[in-house]
Amino acid sequence: MRGVFVDANESLAVIMERLEKSGDPKIRINRNPDIKPEDYPAVLDGAEIAIVDHTALPTDIAKTCAGLKHVVFLGTGARSYMNPEELAELGISVHLIKGYGDTAVAESAIALMWSSARVIAQMDREMRAGNWLREDGMQLTGKTLGLIGFGGIAAEVARIALGSGMKVIAWNRSPKMHPGVEFLDLDTVLGKSDVVSIHLLLNDETRGLITREKIAKMKQGVILINTARGAIVDEQAMIDALQSGHIRHAGLDVYNIEPLPKDHPLTKIPNVTLSAHSAFRTPEASENLIHAALEHCRRIVKG
């Protein structure tokens, strides 16, 4: 059984080469992170396993990939790139990797929160343009952080926030308990939080969950952080709330369209801090990710 890492950047390729063991399934590494969906059949060349970092796999393309039986997706957000149910109907199983970057993403969410609270990115931009911008920041000690969704990443965010003197409340779709965290209904979390941070998988239930009406329930001057998926939030409603000042600042790592176009409205709003879907990108997380991908491949071969 053969596998292909179809869209490897150099750093992930190097890690995979280092972690491969004798007796592992044969995995060819395609060192081209910029392949297009239509390149899949040629890149896979009949291989049964596709390791996928970020390249969309439309169902119509998958139908043309002779021999493909397994997709090992490097992360949890496969639904943003493919339709697992439609692939299953073709006999192709999609395997996800959870937990590999919980600490990395949590630290990024915290960094976006602090940067948003103290307007650091905006002051940096203005000073580079020759303007001595001095803005009052929000002091976060004693403030309330509301976590929307509570998995491994949110638990790490809670750990860091509690250690910095914040109060942490949360909403989760299923009942949860966690030391130091009070779990409440969604509207109450939105209404009581000085900072709202989103930590949900994207699926049919969560797509568009944070509607214009939900944003209206947030505190005036709230900070909104999203390191989950852009489509969970009504983007236009968020932009309107940023422009009106209802949302004081947003720290965003994810977007409806990625890469974010240079003329996108979010790039023109001063009270937004943007990062390029990179919350998970640390050497430690990448090591965990590739190790887990190889373990998936080993289990697949063993049946």
Sequence and secondary structure as in RCSB ss.txt:
>XXXX:A:sequence
MRGVFVDANESLAVIMERLEKSGDPKIRINRNPDIKPEDYPAVLDGAEIAIVDHTALPTDIAKTCAGLKHVVFLG
TGARSYMNPEELAELGISVHLIKGYGDTAVAESAIALMWSSARVIAQMDREMRAGNWLREDGMQLTGKTLGLIGF
GGIAAEVARIALGSGMKVIAWNRSPKMHPGVEFLDLDTVLGKSDVVSIHLLLNDETRGLITREKIAKMKQGVILI
NTARGAIVDEQAMIDALQSGHIRHAGLDVYNIEPLPKDHPLTKIPNVTLSAHSAFRTPEASENLIHAALEHCRRI
VKG
>XXXX:A:secstr
 EEEETT  HHHHHHHHHH  TT  EEEE   TT  GGGHHHHHTT SEEEESS    HHHHTTSTT  EEEESS
S GGGT  HHHHHHTT EEE   STTHHHHHHHHHHHHHHHHHTHHHHHHHHHTT          TT EEEEES 
SHHHHHHHHHHHHTT EEEEE SS   BTTEEE  HHHHHHH SEEEE    STTTTT B HHHHHHS TTEEEE
E S GGGB HHHHHHHHHHTSEEEEEES  SSSS  TT GGGG TTEEE  S TT SHHHHHHHHHHHHHHHHHH
HH 
